[in-house]
Amino acid sequence: MQMMKKQRVVIAGGGTAGWMTAAALGKLMGKQLDVTLVESDEIGTVGVGEATIPTLHLYHRLLNINEADMMAATNATFKLGIMFENWRDVGKDYLHSFGFLGKDCWACGFQHFWLKGREMGLASEIGDYCAEHLAAREGRFAALAGQDQNHAYHFDASLYAKFLRGIAETHGVKRIEGKIAEVQQHVYEQQHVNGQQHPQNGFIKALLLESGQLLEGDLFIDCTGFRGLLIEQTLMTGYDDWTHWLPCDSAVAVQTVSTGTPVPYTRSISHPAGWQWRIPLQSRVGNGLVYCSKYLSDMDAKTLLKANVQGEMLTEPRLIKFRTGTRRKHWNKNCIAIGLSSGFLEPLESTSIHLIQRSIIRLLQMMPAGEVIQADVDEFNQQTKIEMENIRDFIILHYKVTERSDSAFWRHCAAMEIPPSLAHRIEMFGEAGKVYKFAQELFGESSWIQVMLGQGLKPKQHHPIVDLMPQSELAQFLANIKTNVARQVQAWPPHYDFVQHYCKSRMM
Ligand SMILES: Cc1cc2nc3c(=O)[nH]c(=O)nc-3n(C[C@H](O)[C@H](O)[C@H](O)COP(=O)(O)OP(=O)(O)OC[C@H]3O[C@@H](n4cnc5c(N)ncnc54)[C@H](O)[C@@H]3O)c2cc1C
């Protein structure tokens, strides 16, 4: 039997995107692929990206990663959602948890029963009907054996990349330390059949390192971060700018020592020109101020962040500039952009690592056996586009639907035009409490409901089917769910006790 030649895959960049890709390709297709990763210690990584969402379980399952082991290696804590403080208005907070709300019926979601219950004075806060929500507020956690776990992690991004590097190298991925000086492309001067250009004209041929080493490949994965060295600087793929919808363009990040036990949620605290994150790890806290530079100078942002962190600073505040938007094509010729090179929405809902994982899985599914197939490329790009637009709309929602009017930034957000797809969702919920999710979309009904209600959007009416339920039955229905949730959560230990027992950090 003739042996197939191994495809040569070159990954440019060793941040979270590069090592997540390398670990997956090495572990799952290492026998068929020859994978090399090049990274530059001199350039370094973006150094942020420490909050995740529950979809990361899928990636970990594929790679057979043991949760406790990964968490101990990365100083990780559990995350059950995000607490949005001052987002609806100053002094008004709400939680977007990863859990499902109450119980749906065949015709309508739980929110309709809850809305009627609120009207009649029979229902309490929506979060009382969701275990993850209540547990986050009470600082409790337990791994739910045998159930789909709606939890994610806060971890140290550089330790996570190191952990994945171990897996990748065990499965044969070669790592080269060095700076890429030049990206070389195929140039075919002769015309192909029927006067057409050669189909691989302009495809990437090799990366030339400053050391003089040449890395030739069949497929190139651009994980070089915001620079997009291959996808943009070489292939000039183009970028759709979304700053008119997502105007924050800067962040300052700093790490501090922990001053209390870590809570099982990310804190997102809005301020007059953006918002601030607090991500509690086992031994330290990640902090950052995200802002729009039209409304806050870099200098003032640093001062504001320093004034608002708790605990001694472990690093110097670091400035990061970005432009929200998406690459026009995520796969162009024989180059696939994964991570920040493919676009950036902003970190509000911790979706970047999720998008990295989705691109990796999609790439695995569409991996060419030989030459690149254009139909695969088009499908990859179409699916990525749909996913990014859904996440984009969900993030814009937080800025658009707000009662804050205390600063020019928030007044701008409340008045800005939004994509028609989001306007439609807001209208459907505002008019009659309805939400929906298409197959490829990330955010489910419970997410839309929590954020829409949390931001202050109140439906004018509920689904008529709820009115068929007698009031006493509705009261009983709501009370049963609430009691069960409370009973379940009371049985869970305090989050930090669980962490100490289950996955104590190797850093401590
Ligand atoms: C302010 C902020 C907060 C964020 N918070 C979150 C969050 O909470 N959750 C989340 O999911 N995501 C978050 N993200 C996104 C997250 O940080 C990234 O998705 C993730 O870190 C992946 O980055 P990357 O690997 O694409 O790029 P980088 O980390 O920038 O890595 C780029 C790599 O390319 C290499 N490189 C570049 N040029 C060359 C060259 N010429 N030669 C050789 N090597 C080169 C670098 O050395 C590096 O190894 C955040 C992003 C920002 C900006």
The ligand as a Tripos MOL2 file, in Angstrom:
@<TRIPOS>MOLECULE
LIG
   53    58     1     0     0
SMALL
NO_CHARGES

@<TRIPOS>ATOM
      1 C1         -8.0280   43.3000   26.6740 C.3       1 LIG1
      2 C2         -8.3160   41.8940   26.2770 C.ar      1 LIG1
      3 C3         -8.9470   41.0440   27.1770 C.ar      1 LIG1
      4 C4         -9.2520   39.7290   26.7880 C.ar      1 LIG1
      5 N1         -9.9380   38.9100   27.6470 N.ar      1 LIG1
      6 C5        -10.3520   37.6890   27.2110 C.ar      1 LIG1
      7 C6        -11.0880   36.8220   28.0410 C.ar      1 LIG1
      8 O1        -11.3390   37.1170   29.2030 O.2       1 LIG1
      9 N2        -11.5040   35.6360   27.5320 N.ar      1 LIG1
     10 C7        -11.2060   35.2520   26.2590 C.ar      1 LIG1
     11 O2        -11.6600   34.1820   25.8160 O.2       1 LIG1
     12 N3        -10.4450   36.0250   25.4830 N.ar      1 LIG1
     13 C8        -10.0130   37.2290   25.9180 C.ar      1 LIG1
     14 N4         -9.2460   38.0050   25.1090 N.ar      1 LIG1
     15 C9         -8.7600   37.4490   23.8460 C.3       1 LIG1
     16 C10        -7.5830   36.5260   24.1440 C.3       1 LIG1
     17 O3         -6.5790   37.2430   24.8050 O.3       1 LIG1
     18 C11        -7.0310   35.9410   22.8580 C.3       1 LIG1
     19 O4         -8.0580   35.3730   22.1020 O.3       1 LIG1
     20 C12        -6.0370   34.8520   23.1460 C.3       1 LIG1
     21 O5         -5.0720   35.2790   24.0490 O.3       1 LIG1
     22 C13        -5.3690   34.3990   21.8810 C.3       1 LIG1
     23 O6         -4.4330   35.3160   21.4270 O.3       1 LIG1
     24 P1         -3.5570   34.8930   20.1880 P.3       1 LIG1
     25 O7         -2.8900   33.6050   20.4940 O.co2     1 LIG1
     26 O8         -4.4010   34.9760   18.9780 O.co2     1 LIG1
     27 O9         -2.4940   36.0820   20.0790 O.3       1 LIG1
     28 P2         -1.1410   36.4430   21.0150 P.3       1 LIG1
     29 O10        -1.3790   36.0290   22.3950 O.co2     1 LIG1
     30 O11        -0.9230   37.8530   20.6940 O.co2     1 LIG1
     31 O12        -0.0580   35.5230   20.3710 O.3       1 LIG1
     32 C14         0.6070   35.8660   19.1740 C.3       1 LIG1
     33 C15         1.7810   34.9260   18.9910 C.3       1 LIG1
     34 O13         2.3640   35.2020   17.7230 O.3       1 LIG1
     35 C16         3.7590   35.3250   17.8700 C.3       1 LIG1
     36 N5          4.2820   36.1820   16.8050 N.ar      1 LIG1
     37 C17         3.7770   37.3510   16.3440 C.ar      1 LIG1
     38 N6          4.5620   37.8460   15.3780 N.ar      1 LIG1
     39 C18         5.5680   36.9500   15.2020 C.ar      1 LIG1
     40 C19         6.7120   36.8920   14.3660 C.ar      1 LIG1
     41 N7          7.0140   37.8610   13.4960 N.pl3     1 LIG1
     42 N8          7.5270   35.8340   14.4850 N.ar      1 LIG1
     43 C20         7.2780   34.8300   15.3560 C.ar      1 LIG1
     44 N9          6.2310   34.8320   16.1760 N.ar      1 LIG1
     45 C21         5.3770   35.8900   16.1150 C.ar      1 LIG1
     46 C22         3.9280   35.9150   19.2700 C.3       1 LIG1
     47 O14         5.2280   35.7060   19.7640 O.3       1 LIG1
     48 C23         2.8900   35.1030   20.0270 C.3       1 LIG1
     49 O15         3.4210   33.8530   20.3750 O.3       1 LIG1
     50 C24        -8.8930   39.2820   25.4980 C.ar      1 LIG1
     51 C25        -8.2090   40.1390   24.6270 C.ar      1 LIG1
     52 C26        -7.9250   41.4270   25.0050 C.ar      1 LIG1
     53 C27        -7.2030   42.3260   24.0480 C.3       1 LIG1
@<TRIPOS>BOND
     1     1     2 1
     2     2     3 ar
     3     2    52 ar
     4     3     4 ar
     5     4     5 ar
     6     4    50 ar
     7     5     6 ar
     8     6     7 ar
     9     6    13 1
    10     7     8 2
    11     7     9 ar
    12     9    10 ar
    13    10    11 2
    14    10    12 ar
    15    12    13 ar
    16    13    14 ar
    17    14    15 1
    18    14    50 ar
    19    15    16 1
    20    16    17 1
    21    16    18 1
    22    18    19 1
    23    18    20 1
    24    20    21 1
    25    20    22 1
    26    22    23 1
    27    23    24 1
    28    24    25 2
    29    24    26 1
    30    24    27 1
    31    27    28 1
    32    28    29 2
    33    28    30 1
    34    28    31 1
    35    31    32 1
    36    32    33 1
    37    33    34 1
    38    33    48 1
    39    34    35 1
    40    35    36 1
    41    35    46 1
    42    36    37 ar
    43    36    45 ar
    44    37    38 ar
    45    38    39 ar
    46    39    40 ar
    47    39    45 ar
    48    40    41 1
    49    40    42 ar
    50    42    43 ar
    51    43    44 ar
    52    44    45 ar
    53    46    47 1
    54    46    48 1
    55    48    49 1
    56    50    51 ar
    57    51    52 ar
    58    52    53 1
@<TRIPOS>SUBSTRUCTURE
     1 LIG1         1 GROUP 0 **** ****
